[in-house]
């Protein structure tokens, strides 16, 4: 079952019980754009209790706001009670015209605010050209930038005036919500025009630490080649980049990023600093690993305005004897079978030394050679 069928099943079930129900949100917007959206949202006249009665399994994701998720054959369908009495009233309380459309079971498009026309013209506009959406929820300021960037939309002149006027309201929004919106802002390819549009927004200046390094900001908005982003990790490295390791750690803590993400971002940033200070050795490339290495090379290519030999370092990585510690033909269990009294600390020291020797090419990755080296390390 695909998302469309799951949504249709939920709508049919609600209507069979006497309630009104419509497909809304991104799925309708993307239908008008001619693309598929995996997120399925339904608005209904049924209240939460009615929905829970009709479906055997529901997940509370915002029950106080009238929202539940209904899993249909593994596909999550988000169902919300109308904000108001009718679908038209519900749509009037949404943010942008392109998000204020609905489709009923019969496939008829309900579009009271000209969302379909705005989609066809690639325009982002608030309903009635009002600033109310931004006052009600300032996160929509950042959401507008995200939509404009990811869907290549032109922000309507009046809407842009509202964004600029209310930019400081973003400080009234929880930092976790801001961080999630920033993360959603990434797109696979950022072109020069994308960077220029992003940096021209006064709202960006209101976001602490975001693109605060003047050097990289100037490079990106004037750089003619595309910048590729294949993960949230790559995006955060660019968004928060600055030469100071401590400042970057402070930025990651401010946006409450996970320990794993923060560790990887800081490792990439430090590797870039190391390259500028004294270049890289095989060990530096090895420690980064494939994903972090690609991000570090991309950043270095941008910071040096294309004067970075990524091919050389990619070849270096591919020629490494091992790509990770687990590739060694020895492990703690094998070592302990020969040295049963070895402490955990000593075992770790031995494995670390073997790993460095193999990567440096001074020790072959063969079990006998590795075991002989264990003896040498222990006798030091």
Secondary structure, DSSP 8 states (H G I E B T S, - for coil): --HHHHHHHHHHHHHHTT--EEEETHHHHHHHHT---S-EEEEESS-HHHHHHH-S--EEEEGGGTEEEEEETTEEEEEEE-SSSSHHHHHHTSSBGGGS-EE-TT--EE-TT-HHHHHHHTEE-BGGG-SHHHHH-THHHHHHHHHHHHTT-EE-HHHHHHHHHTGGGGGGS-HHHHHHHHHHT--SEE-HHHHHHHHT-HHHHTSTTTT--HHHHHHHHH--S-EE--SHHHHHHHHT--S-HHHHHHHHHHTT--HHHHHHHHHHHHHHHHHHHH---HHHHHHHHHHHHHHHHHHHHHHTTT---HHHHHHHHHTSS-SSGGGSS--HHHHHHH-TT--HHHHHHHHHHHHHHHHHTSS-S-HHHHHHHHHHHHT-
